[in-house]
Amino acid sequence: MLASEILQRGIEVENRTGVNTLKIPSYNFEINLSEEFPILQTKQTYYKNAIIEMLWIWQMQSNDVRDLHQRGVHIWDEWMVDPDEIYRIYEPITEEYEKEKEVVVLDPFSVSVENPNGELKPKYDENGNVMKAKSLVEGKNI
């Protein structure tokens, strides 16, 4: 219903991705949840994992991905903080793996609300030294 309405009445707009989209400005719709559930499916939806994730947030009030692992859910693994409390982002394709490569740990709280596009500053340990980290995944650089 909504998709056909957008295709019939929608106007094409540009966005930051370079792929134009169709939209209906200020369009509102109501859904009776006793009759239907509002998920637009373009690929398989894993309802069980989605429900477990919602319960993880609402009931457990947690953001520790290991709580989801105990329930067999791995949808947040890519954003998991490592056991040493450092969030590592790994290169998707590593041509030249450097086992001893260290990188400076950046502090996400170093960017202010007034300057959200500012550069991240290094994070310091309790002794005032710049923190550095190595890869924890064999074969992948951070």
C-alpha positions in Angstrom: 0.0 0.0 0.0 2.6 2.6 1.1 5.1 1.5 -1.5 2.6 1.8 -4.4 1.5 5.2 -3.1 5.1 6.4 -3.1 5.6 5.0 -6.7 2.4 6.8 -7.9 2.7 10.1 -6.1 6.3 10.3 -4.9 8.7 13.1 -6.0 12.3 12.3 -6.8 14.8 14.0 -4.5 18.6 13.9 -4.3 20.5 12.7 -1.3 24.0 12.4 0.0 24.5 8.9 -1.4 24.1 10.1 -5.0 21.2 7.7 -5.6 18.0 9.6 -5.9 14.9 8.5 -4.0 11.2 8.9 -4.1 9.3 10.5 -1.2 6.0 12.0 -0.3 6.7 15.0 2.0 4.8 15.0 5.3 3.1 11.7 4.6 1.6 10.0 7.7 -0.1 6.7 8.1 -1.6 4.7 10.9 -1.2 1.0 11.5 -3.5 -1.3 13.5 -1.0 -3.6 15.2 -3.7 -6.1 15.9 -4.0 -6.6 12.1 -0.4 -6.2 10.8 3.2 -5.4 11.8 5.0 -2.6 9.9 8.1 -4.3 8.4 8.9 -3.5 4.8 10.7 -6.6 3.6 13.2 -6.5 0.8 15.2 -9.4 2.3 14.8 -12.0 5.0 14.0 -10.6 8.5 15.2 -12.6 11.5 12.3 -11.9 13.8 13.7 -14.0 16.7 17.0 -12.1 16.7 15.1 -8.7 16.4 12.9 -9.6 19.4 15.9 -10.7 21.5 17.7 -7.5 20.6 14.7 -5.4 21.7 14.5 -7.3 25.0 18.2 -6.8 25.5 17.8 -3.1 25.3 14.5 -2.7 27.2 14.6 -5.4 29.9 18.3 -5.8 30.5 19.1 -2.1 29.9 22.5 -3.3 28.5 24.8 -2.5 25.7 27.2 -5.3 26.4 27.2 -7.5 23.2 28.3 -10.5 25.3 24.8 -10.6 26.7 23.5 -11.2 23.2 26.1 -13.9 22.6 24.6 -15.8 25.6 21.3 -15.8 23.7 22.8 -16.9 20.3 22.6 -13.5 18.6 25.5 -12.0 16.8 24.1 -9.0 14.9 26.1 -6.4 16.9 29.5 -8.3 16.7 31.0 -5.8 14.3 30.5 -3.0 16.9 31.7 -4.9 19.9 34.2 -3.4 22.3 37.1 -5.7 22.9 37.9 -7.1 26.4 40.5 -4.4 27.0 37.7 -1.8 26.5 39.0 -0.6 23.1 36.8 -0.5 20.1 38.8 -1.7 17.1 37.8 -1.2 13.5 39.4 -3.7 11.2 40.4 -3.2 7.6 37.9 -5.2 5.4 40.7 -6.4 3.1 44.2 -6.7 4.4 46.8 -7.2 1.8 49.9 -6.8 4.0 49.2 -7.9 7.5 51.5 -6.4 10.1 51.3 -8.4 13.4 53.2 -5.8 15.4 51.5 -2.8 14.0 50.3 -0.4 16.7 47.8 2.4 16.2 46.9 5.3 18.4 43.6 4.8 20.3 41.3 7.7 19.6 38.9 9.2 22.2 35.3 9.5 20.9 34.5 11.9 23.7 37.2 14.4 22.4 34.7 15.8 19.9 32.5 18.4 21.3 28.8 19.1 20.7 29.8 22.6 19.4 32.2 21.1 16.9 30.8 17.7 15.9 33.1 17.5 12.8 36.2 18.1 14.8 39.1 15.6 14.7 39.3 12.9 17.3 42.1 13.3 19.8 44.3 10.5 21.2 43.1 8.7 24.4 45.5 8.6 27.4 46.0 6.0 30.0 46.1 6.6 33.8 49.8 7.6 33.5 49.2 10.2 30.9 50.7 8.1 28.0 49.0 8.0 24.6 47.2 4.6 24.4 48.1 2.3 21.5 46.5 -0.9 20.4 47.4 -3.9 18.2 45.1 -6.1 16.2 43.4 -9.0 18.0 42.4 -10.7 14.8 45.1 -12.8 13.1 45.5 -11.6 9.5 43.7 -8.2 9.9 45.0 -4.7 10.5 43.2 -2.1 12.5 
